[in-house]
Amino acid sequence: MKTFFPIVWLAGLLALLPQTLKAETTSERDERMRWWREARLGMFVHWGLYSGAEGIWDGQKYGGGVEWIQNQAGVPTAEYAARLRPLFKPNPGFAREWARLAKVMGAQYVVFTSKHHEGFALHDSKVTDYDAKDFCGRDLFKEIVKALRAEGLRVGVYYSVIDWHHPDFPVKNTGLPHPLAHKRNQNLPDPDAGRVMSRYVDFMHQQVEEIVSHYGTLDVLWWDWSSQQTQGESWRAQELMALVRKHQPRIIMNNRLYHSPNVNGDNLGIFDITKGDFTTPEQHIPATGMPGVDWEACMTLNGTWGYSQHDLNWKSAEMLVRNTVDIASKGGNYLINAGPMVDGSIPEAIRIRFQELGAWMKEYGDSIYATKANPLSAVPYGRITAKPGKYYLHVFDWPKDNRIIVPLKPAGAAKAWMLADSKHQPLVCETTPEGVVVTLKSGFQNPYASVAVLEASGTAIKPGAAMK
């Protein structure tokens, strides 16, 4: 006797099978990555319950990443939530404030922390009540996405695979941090008793599916973070990424399901695109970039990602501009962090610096957006970015004689002008054995970075080599 399976039952069974990532051709991947490669500048936002602690717990000031304060102080979830929940009262228009500041800054996309290590979710989750909807009656994820789209910004979502709130997330032997492993809690019963990691991973997949299926098009999913012991298939990573792609086929994801921040750096080695679309050196700029790899340097504006009332060691606007230039000249993106206060408002020190960066980008953005890494040798006066047939000469240290050398052997005539000169008045260009000498116009100096444009074709001159 033959057995016939109802089609609906069979479809349901197939839906439960692990998903796999579909392979892309090089041209398909390039097309999907194009906007991100051209963006060059983004805004990172770290905001959650930790913002209410402001870097202080029981009178003790904590440094570094104060979004880790629950772990730093060894605070169990019940105590942590009870003390911070009453403080978490977002302003009605906080999301518009973020989006407008990102637009003014010149960012092309914003990545915000939908759930950090503390486990508190900004979206309306059906698999937990540890979320904004249950705490303050608002789907804050929805508000943020709506505001970003209204400003024409790409939407990036940060999601931590660590979760200190979930009862099945392991405390020990994972290489990952947990507040209950703190010395404060050393006399408690075995904290891992009854915890089952697979149940947490199921929860994580369910929560990620809520995010990628309920809020329209998302552009970036920014995973965070793994360890040498707990990575990749510990999270059922290929299945998880396939789930995301099923709902968001054009989304771009980093590789932190497989790598911790500590191994994303100058010595990454061969980058495996099956493990993510880009890599994320944290708090540093690789000295020579990461040729052949899509990369994004994520950096704080002071010494912390989350808001701290006592960390006032702000980077200058000059540093932000020059970092933007430096990273673009090496073929990367720059994701600059803002840590809003608990009500969602942006500290004035951040606002001022982002506005100054934005003023520079408004005048000189053509030298950053959609550019490629410097194809020539490094230069002592600043950095170079490139577009087809054009070199953008960023001058940090203005020469006393107004002359800079571009290490290029031109194939024909070369012409140049100051980017800030709307009339494109030509600059004097001379061909020498060392390259093209461009005489700058001192009236177009910028205190952060001046920019001249050289229109020419030719071949690069290696350091120390003379033109033959």
C-alpha positions as CSV (number, residue, x, y, z in Angstrom):
1,M,0.0,0.0,0.0
2,K,1.4,3.4,-1.0
3,T,1.6,6.2,1.5
4,F,0.8,9.7,0.2
5,F,2.0,12.8,2.1
6,P,-0.2,15.8,2.0
7,I,1.6,18.7,0.2
8,V,1.1,21.1,3.1
9,W,2.7,18.6,5.5
10,L,5.7,18.1,3.2
11,A,6.1,21.9,2.7
12,G,6.2,22.3,6.4
13,L,8.8,19.6,6.8
14,L,11.0,21.1,4.2
15,A,10.7,24.5,5.9
16,L,12.2,22.9,9.1
17,L,15.3,21.6,7.3
18,P,18.5,23.6,7.7
19,Q,18.9,26.3,5.1
20,T,22.1,26.9,3.1
21,L,23.5,30.0,1.5
22,K,23.2,30.2,-2.2
23,A,26.3,30.8,-4.2
24,E,26.8,34.1,-6.1
25,T,28.7,34.9,-9.1
26,T,31.4,37.5,-8.8
27,S,29.3,40.0,-10.8
28,E,26.3,39.3,-8.6
29,R,28.2,39.9,-5.4
30,D,29.9,43.1,-6.8
31,E,26.4,44.4,-7.7
32,R,25.0,43.7,-4.3
33,M,28.1,45.2,-2.6
34,R,28.2,48.3,-4.8
35,W,26.4,50.8,-2.6
36,W,28.3,49.8,0.5
37,R,31.7,50.1,-1.3
38,E,30.7,53.5,-2.5
39,A,29.4,54.7,0.9
40,R,32.7,55.0,2.7
41,L,31.1,56.7,5.8
42,G,28.6,55.4,8.3
43,M,27.3,56.1,11.8
44,F,27.3,53.5,14.5
45,V,24.9,53.9,17.4
46,H,25.2,52.0,20.7
47,W,22.1,52.4,22.9
48,G,20.3,50.2,25.4
49,L,19.6,49.8,29.1
50,Y,23.4,50.3,29.8
51,S,23.0,53.9,28.6
52,G,21.1,54.6,31.9
53,A,24.1,53.4,34.0
54,E,26.2,56.2,32.3
55,G,29.4,54.3,33.1
56,I,28.9,54.1,36.9
57,W,27.7,51.2,39.1
58,D,27.4,51.5,42.9
59,G,29.4,54.6,42.8
60,Q,32.3,53.1,40.9
61,K,33.3,54.5,37.6
62,Y,34.0,52.1,34.8
63,G,36.1,52.8,31.7
64,G,36.5,51.2,28.3
65,G,33.3,50.0,26.8
66,V,30.7,50.9,29.4
67,E,28.0,49.0,27.4
68,W,29.7,46.1,29.2
69,I,29.0,47.4,32.6
70,Q,26.8,44.5,33.6
71,N,29.7,42.2,33.0
72,Q,32.3,44.6,34.4
73,A,30.4,44.9,37.7
74,G,29.2,41.3,37.7
75,V,25.5,42.2,38.0
76,P,22.8,39.5,37.7
77,T,20.1,40.2,35.2
78,A,17.3,40.7,37.8
79,E,19.2,43.4,39.6
80,Y,20.4,45.0,36.4
81,A,16.9,45.2,34.9
82,A,15.3,46.4,38.1
83,R,17.7,49.3,38.4
84,L,17.8,50.4,34.8
85,R,14.3,49.8,33.6
86,P,12.8,52.9,35.4
87,L,15.5,55.1,33.7
88,F,14.8,53.9,30.1
89,K,12.3,56.5,28.9
90,P,13.2,57.5,25.3
91,N,12.2,61.0,24.0
92,P,9.4,60.9,21.4
93,G,11.7,62.2,18.6
94,F,15.0,60.6,19.4
95,A,15.1,58.5,16.2
96,R,14.6,61.6,14.0
97,E,17.5,63.3,15.9
98,W,19.8,60.4,15.1
99,A,18.8,60.2,11.4
100,R,19.1,64.0,10.9
101,L,22.6,64.0,12.6
102,A,23.7,61.1,10.4
103,K,22.6,63.0,7.3
104,V,24.3,66.2,8.4
105,M,27.5,64.2,9.2
106,G,27.6,62.9,5.6
107,A,27.0,59.2,6.6
108,Q,25.4,57.0,4.0
109,Y,24.2,54.4,6.4
110,V,23.5,53.9,10.1
111,V,24.1,50.7,12.1
112,F,22.3,50.7,15.5
113,T,22.4,48.1,18.3
114,S,19.1,46.2,18.1
115,K,20.3,43.9,20.9
116,H,23.6,44.2,22.7
117,H,25.3,41.6,25.0
118,E,22.8,42.5,27.9
119,G,20.1,40.8,25.8
120,F,17.6,43.8,25.8
121,A,16.0,44.0,22.4
122,L,14.7,47.2,20.8
123,H,12.3,45.4,18.5
124,D,8.9,44.0,19.5
125,S,9.9,40.4,20.1
126,K,7.4,37.6,20.6
127,V,10.0,35.2,22.1
128,T,10.9,37.4,25.1
129,D,9.5,40.2,27.2
130,Y,12.9,41.6,27.7
131,D,12.3,44.2,25.0
132,A,11.4,47.8,24.5
133,K,7.7,47.1,23.7
134,D,7.3,45.5,27.1
135,F,9.4,48.0,28.9
136,C,8.1,51.3,27.5
137,G,5.2,50.3,25.2
138,R,7.0,51.3,21.9
139,D,8.7,49.3,19.1
140,L,11.8,51.4,19.1
141,F,13.3,49.4,16.3
142,K,10.4,50.4,14.0
143,E,10.8,54.1,15.0
144,I,14.5,54.0,14.2
145,V,14.1,52.3,10.8
146,K,11.3,54.7,9.8
147,A,13.4,57.7,10.7
148,L,16.5,56.5,8.8
149,R,14.5,55.8,5.7
150,A,12.9,59.2,5.9
151,E,16.4,60.7,5.5
152,G,17.3,58.4,2.6
153,L,19.9,56.5,4.7
154,R,20.7,52.8,4.4
155,V,19.6,50.8,7.5
156,G,22.1,48.7,9.4
157,V,21.2,46.5,12.3
158,Y,23.7,45.3,15.0
159,Y,22.8,42.0,16.7
160,S,24.9,40.4,19.4
161,V,24.9,36.6,19.6
162,I,25.9,37.0,23.3
163,D,22.9,37.3,25.6
164,W,23.5,37.7,29.4
165,H,19.7,37.7,30.1
166,H,18.8,34.4,28.4
167,P,18.6,31.5,30.9
168,D,20.3,29.1,28.5
169,F,23.2,31.2,27.4
170,P,26.3,29.5,29.0
171,V,28.3,31.2,31.7
172,K,31.6,29.2,31.5
173,N,33.9,27.4,29.0
174,T,32.9,29.4,25.9
175,G,35.6,32.0,25.7
176,L,32.7,34.5,25.9
177,P,32.1,36.9,28.8
178,H,29.3,36.5,31.3
179,P,28.4,38.6,34.4
180,L,27.8,35.5,36.5
181,A,31.5,34.5,35.9
182,H,32.5,37.6,37.8
183,K,34.4,37.1,41.1
184,R,31.4,38.8,42.8
185,N,29.4,35.7,42.0
186,Q,32.0,33.0,42.8
187,N,30.1,31.6,45.7
188,L,26.8,31.1,43.8
189,P,25.7,27.6,42.9
190,D,26.9,26.2,39.5
191,P,25.6,28.9,37.1
192,D,25.5,26.6,34.2
193,A,23.2,24.0,35.8
194,G,20.2,23.5,33.6
195,R,21.5,25.7,30.8
196,V,21.2,24.2,27.3
197,M,23.1,26.1,24.6
198,S,21.0,24.6,21.7
199,R,17.8,26.2,23.2
200,Y,19.5,29.6,23.2
201,V,20.6,29.2,19.6
202,D,17.0,28.3,18.7
203,F,15.8,31.5,20.5
204,M,18.5,33.6,18.7
205,H,17.4,32.3,15.3
206,Q,13.8,33.0,16.1
207,Q,14.6,36.6,17.2
208,V,16.7,37.3,14.2
209,E,13.9,36.1,11.9
210,E,11.6,38.5,13.6
211,I,14.0,41.3,12.8
212,V,14.6,40.4,9.2
213,S,10.9,39.6,8.4
214,H,8.9,42.4,10.1
215,Y,10.5,45.7,9.2
216,G,10.9,45.9,5.5
217,T,14.2,46.1,3.6
218,L,17.3,46.1,5.8
219,D,20.7,46.8,4.2
220,V,23.3,45.6,6.8
221,L,23.3,43.0,9.5
222,W,26.2,43.6,11.8
223,W,26.9,40.5,13.9
224,D,28.8,40.6,17.2
225,W,30.8,38.5,18.4
226,S,32.5,35.1,18.7
227,S,35.5,33.5,20.3
228,Q,38.0,30.9,19.3
229,Q,35.9,28.3,21.3
230,T,32.5,29.5,20.3
231,Q,32.0,30.5,16.7
232,G,30.6,29.5,13.4
233,E,28.5,26.4,13.7
234,S,28.2,27.0,17.5
235,W,25.6,29.5,16.3
236,R,24.5,27.3,13.3
237,A,26.0,30.2,11.3
238,Q,25.4,29.0,7.8
239,E,21.8,28.2,8.6
240,L,21.4,31.6,10.3
241,M,22.8,33.6,7.4
242,A,20.7,31.6,4.9
243,L,17.6,32.4,7.0
244,V,18.5,36.1,6.9
245,R,19.1,36.0,3.1
246,K,15.8,34.2,2.6
247,H,14.0,37.4,3.9
248,Q,16.7,39.9,2.9
249,P,18.4,38.6,-0.3
250,R,20.4,41.8,-0.8
251,I,21.6,42.3,2.7
252,I,25.3,42.7,3.6
253,M,26.7,40.9,6.6
254,N,30.0,41.1,8.5
255,N,32.0,38.0,9.5
256,R,31.7,38.1,13.3
257,L,29.7,34.9,13.4
258,Y,33.1,33.4,12.8
259,H,35.6,36.0,14.2
260,S,36.0,38.0,17.4
261,P,37.0,41.6,17.3
262,N,40.5,40.6,18.5
263,V,41.2,38.5,15.3
264,N,39.9,41.1,12.9
265,G,42.9,43.2,12.1
266,D,45.9,43.7,9.8
267,N,46.8,40.0,9.7
268,L,43.4,38.6,8.8
269,G,44.8,36.4,6.1
270,I,42.6,35.0,3.4
271,F,39.0,36.3,3.7
272,D,36.3,33.7,3.2
273,I,33.2,35.3,1.7
274,T,31.1,32.3,2.8
275,K,31.6,33.6,6.4
276,G,30.6,37.1,5.7
277,D,30.7,40.0,3.2
278,F,33.1,42.2,5.1
279,T,35.5,42.3,8.0
280,T,35.7,44.8,10.8
281,P,39.0,46.0,12.3
282,E,38.0,47.6,15.6
283,Q,39.5,50.7,17.1
284,H,42.4,50.9,14.6
285,I,43.1,51.5,10.9
286,P,45.1,48.8,9.2
287,A,48.4,50.4,8.2
288,T,48.2,49.4,4.5
289,G,44.5,48.7,4.3
290,M,43.3,45.2,3.5
291,P,43.8,44.7,-0.3
292,G,41.2,42.4,-1.9
293,V,39.0,42.4,1.2
294,D,35.9,44.5,1.9
295,W,36.5,46.1,5.3
296,E,35.1,48.6,7.7
297,A,37.0,50.3,10.6
298,C,34.6,50.8,13.5
299,M,35.8,53.3,16.0
300,T,34.6,55.1,19.1
301,L,34.5,58.9,19.4
302,N,35.9,58.8,22.9
303,G,37.0,55.6,24.8
304,T,33.6,53.9,24.9
305,W,30.8,52.7,22.7
306,G,27.9,53.2,25.2
307,Y,27.2,56.6,26.9
308,S,29.5,57.5,29.8
309,Q,29.1,60.7,31.8
310,H,32.7,60.8,32.8
311,D,34.6,59.8,29.6
312,L,35.3,63.2,28.0
313,N,38.3,62.2,25.9
314,W,36.8,63.1,22.6
315,K,38.5,62.8,19.3
316,S,38.8,66.1,17.5
317,A,36.9,67.0,14.3
318,E,40.3,67.1,12.6
319,M,41.0,63.5,13.5
320,L,37.6,62.4,12.3
321,V,38.2,64.1,8.9
322,R,41.7,62.7,8.6
323,N,40.6,59.2,9.6
324,T,37.8,59.4,7.0
325,V,40.4,60.3,4.4
326,D,43.0,57.7,5.6
327,I,40.5,54.9,5.5
328,A,39.1,55.8,2.1
329,S,42.6,56.0,0.7
330,K,43.1,52.4,1.9
331,G,39.9,51.1,0.4
332,G,37.8,50.8,3.5
333,N,34.7,52.3,5.2
334,Y,34.7,54.3,8.4
335,L,31.9,53.5,10.9
336,I,32.0,56.2,13.6
337,N,30.2,55.6,16.9
338,A,27.7,57.7,18.8
339,G,26.6,56.7,22.3
340,P,23.3,58.5,23.0
341,M,22.1,59.2,26.5
342,V,19.4,57.0,28.0
343,D,16.6,59.2,26.7
344,G,18.1,58.8,23.2
345,S,19.5,62.3,22.9
346,I,22.9,62.8,21.4
347,P,25.6,64.4,23.7
348,E,26.5,67.9,22.5
349,A,30.2,67.0,22.1
350,I,29.3,64.3,19.6
351,R,26.9,66.6,17.8
352,I,29.5,69.3,17.3
353,R,32.1,67.0,16.0
354,F,29.7,65.3,13.5
355,Q,28.5,68.7,12.3
356,E,32.1,69.7,11.6
357,L,32.9,66.5,9.8
358,G,29.7,67.0,7.8
359,A,30.7,70.5,6.8
360,W,34.0,69.1,5.4
361,M,32.2,66.3,3.7
362,K,29.7,68.7,2.1
363,E,32.6,70.5,0.4
364,Y,34.9,67.6,-0.2
365,G,32.7,64.5,-0.3
366,D,33.5,63.9,-4.0
367,S,37.0,62.9,-2.9
368,I,35.6,60.2,-0.5
369,Y,32.3,58.8,-1.9
370,A,32.6,56.1,-4.5
371,T,36.4,56.3,-4.6
372,K,39.0,53.6,-4.7
373,A,42.1,53.1,-2.7
374,N,45.3,54.9,-3.6
375,P,46.8,53.1,-6.6
376,L,50.0,55.1,-6.4
377,S,52.8,55.2,-3.7
378,A,52.2,56.8,-0.3
379,V,52.9,60.5,-0.2
380,P,54.4,62.5,2.8
381,Y,51.9,65.3,2.7
382,G,48.6,63.4,3.1
383,R,46.6,60.7,1.3
384,I,45.3,60.0,-2.2
385,T,42.0,58.5,-3.3
386,A,41.0,57.7,-6.9
387,K,38.3,57.5,-9.4
388,P,38.7,56.6,-13.1
389,G,41.1,59.2,-14.6
390,K,41.2,61.2,-11.4
391,Y,43.3,61.4,-8.3
392,Y,42.2,63.3,-5.2
393,L,45.2,64.7,-3.4
394,H,44.4,65.2,0.3
395,V,46.9,67.6,1.9
396,F,47.3,67.4,5.6
397,D,50.6,69.2,5.8
398,W,50.6,72.2,3.5
399,P,54.0,72.7,1.9
400,K,55.8,76.1,2.4
401,D,56.3,76.4,-1.4
402,N,52.7,75.3,-2.2
403,R,54.1,72.4,-4.3
404,I,53.3,68.7,-3.9
405,I,54.5,65.7,-5.9
406,V,52.2,63.0,-7.3
407,P,54.2,59.8,-7.9
408,L,52.7,59.3,-11.4
409,K,54.3,59.0,-14.8
410,P,51.6,60.7,-17.0
411,A,50.7,59.2,-20.3
412,G,49.7,62.6,-21.7
413,A,48.6,66.0,-20.5
414,A,47.7,66.4,-16.9
415,K,45.5,69.1,-15.4
416,A,44.6,69.9,-11.8
417,W,42.4,72.2,-9.8
418,M,41.4,72.7,-6.2
419,L,38.3,70.8,-5.3
420,A,36.9,73.7,-3.3
421,D,37.3,76.0,-6.3
422,S,33.9,76.1,-8.0
423,K,35.5,77.7,-11.1
424,H,38.0,74.9,-11.5
425,Q,40.8,77.4,-12.1
426,P,43.8,75.3,-13.4
427,L,46.8,74.7,-11.2
428,V,50.3,74.6,-12.6
429,C,51.4,71.0,-13.3
430,E,55.0,70.0,-14.2
431,T,56.3,66.6,-15.2
432,T,59.5,65.7,-13.4
433,P,61.4,62.4,-12.9
434,E,59.8,62.1,-9.5
435,G,56.3,62.5,-10.9
436,V,53.7,65.3,-11.5
437,V,54.4,68.4,-9.4
438,V,51.2,70.4,-8.7
439,T,51.3,73.9,-7.4
440,L,48.5,74.4,-5.0
441,K,46.5,77.7,-4.4
442,S,46.9,78.8,-0.8
443,G,43.5,80.5,-0.8
444,F,41.9,77.1,-0.7
445,Q,43.6,75.7,2.4
446,N,41.4,73.8,4.8
447,P,42.5,73.3,8.4
448,Y,41.6,69.6,8.4
449,A,42.4,68.5,4.9
450,S,42.8,70.4,1.7
451,V,42.0,68.7,-1.6
452,A,43.3,69.1,-5.1
453,V,42.1,67.1,-8.1
454,L,44.5,65.7,-10.7
455,E,43.0,64.6,-14.0
456,A,45.6,62.3,-15.7
457,S,46.3,58.8,-16.8
458,G,49.7,57.0,-16.6
459,T,51.7,54.6,-14.5
460,A,52.7,54.7,-10.9
461,I,56.2,55.6,-9.9
462,K,57.5,53.3,-7.1
463,P,59.1,54.9,-4.1
464,G,62.7,56.0,-4.8
465,A,62.4,55.3,-8.6
466,A,62.9,58.0,-11.2
467,M,60.9,58.3,-14.3
468,K,62.6,56.7,-17.4
